[in-house]
């Protein structure tokens, strides 16, 4: 039986670490770090909610986390990546969406800014902008690396918080 | 044809939930929950509770098993844990330690 290729199928959800020294194909949902010595393919329906490390990474699905390729990272049409991308060779095809720090080259130094907080535990990529915005502990991140993307962000949803605060003040006055 | 394959050389530490067939030829620690068939191949190591439709074990399994259909422990397999299923077979040459509950 051909069990030298590992596949996380469409309806399969993995919560936890995936490690090994062979190739891996993700068509389902992985919430946990992937670190393999072989190639990693995240297919169209695949969703990964954590960091991915491998020799060659091919992404056609969604990844919320950092991508590190020892040889290359290929983001193909349909890819949706929120996270940093680092590899000697990086290809981003038309139709691929990326938001994060992208660095090619052999140097194994970490990206210039601080490593991202592990907001990646929540996996849905659409929720990502809000998650990044609410990182109040690192205001410098907006100023340094991601400046160009900042104006396009929607305003923070402050209205419900204000209403709640007013209500609490009113209650205090009643007492 | 299984849709999810944990190949030899792959280790998963955590929980797997699926509606498909699963073949494990590598290492799994944690929990495996499948609606269809699960095959643990010769050479695989599974340290997990397994809930499945049917289960075929050829490798090493440590953990409790609950299957809605059947459990087959093949010759050469090594299973430690309780097995609960309506049909259970243990082949000659399988190593097994645990309770068997056939829902009678």
Contacts between the chains, C-beta under 8 A, distances in Angstrom:
chain1	res1	chain2	res2	distance
A	1	B	23	7.2
A	1	B	25	7.9
A	1	B	41	7.3
A	3	B	5	5.7
A	3	B	7	4.8
A	3	B	8	6.0
A	3	B	23	6.2
A	3	B	25	3.9
A	3	B	41	6.5
A	4	B	7	5.6
A	4	B	8	6.8
A	4	B	9	7.8
A	5	B	5	6.7
A	5	B	7	5.9
A	6	B	5	5.4
A	6	B	6	5.7
A	6	B	7	3.7
A	6	B	9	7.8
A	6	B	10	4.6
A	6	B	26	7.0
A	7	B	2	7.9
A	7	B	3	6.8
A	7	B	4	5.8
A	7	B	5	4.6
A	8	B	4	5.8
A	9	B	2	7.7
A	9	B	3	3.3
A	9	B	4	3.8
A	9	B	18	6.5
A	9	B	20	4.6
A	10	B	3	6.6
A	10	B	20	7.3
A	11	B	3	7.5
A	11	B	18	5.5
A	11	B	19	4.0
A	11	B	20	5.3
A	12	B	3	7.3
A	12	B	4	4.5
A	12	B	16	6.4
A	12	B	17	7.1
A	12	B	18	3.8
A	12	B	19	7.9
A	12	B	20	6.2
A	12	B	22	7.4
A	13	B	15	7.9
A	13	B	16	7.1
A	13	B	17	4.5
A	13	B	18	6.9
A	14	B	12	6.2
A	14	B	14	6.1
A	14	B	15	7.1
A	14	B	16	5.2
A	15	B	14	4.8
A	15	B	15	4.4
A	15	B	16	7.9
A	15	B	17	7.9
A	16	B	12	6.0
A	16	B	13	4.9
A	16	B	14	1.2
A	16	B	15	5.9
A	16	B	30	5.7
A	17	B	11	7.7
A	17	B	12	7.0
A	17	B	13	4.6
A	17	B	14	6.1
A	18	B	10	6.7
A	18	B	11	7.4
A	18	B	12	5.1
A	18	B	14	8.0
A	19	B	10	7.3
A	19	B	11	4.7
A	19	B	12	7.8
A	19	B	13	7.6
A	20	B	7	7.7
A	20	B	9	4.8
A	20	B	10	3.7
A	20	B	11	5.5
A	20	B	26	6.6
A	21	B	9	5.2
A	22	B	7	5.7
A	22	B	8	7.3
A	22	B	9	4.0
A	22	B	10	6.1
A	23	B	7	8.0
A	24	B	10	6.6
A	27	B	3	8.0
A	28	B	4	7.2
A	28	B	18	7.3
A	32	B	14	5.5
A	36	B	10	7.1
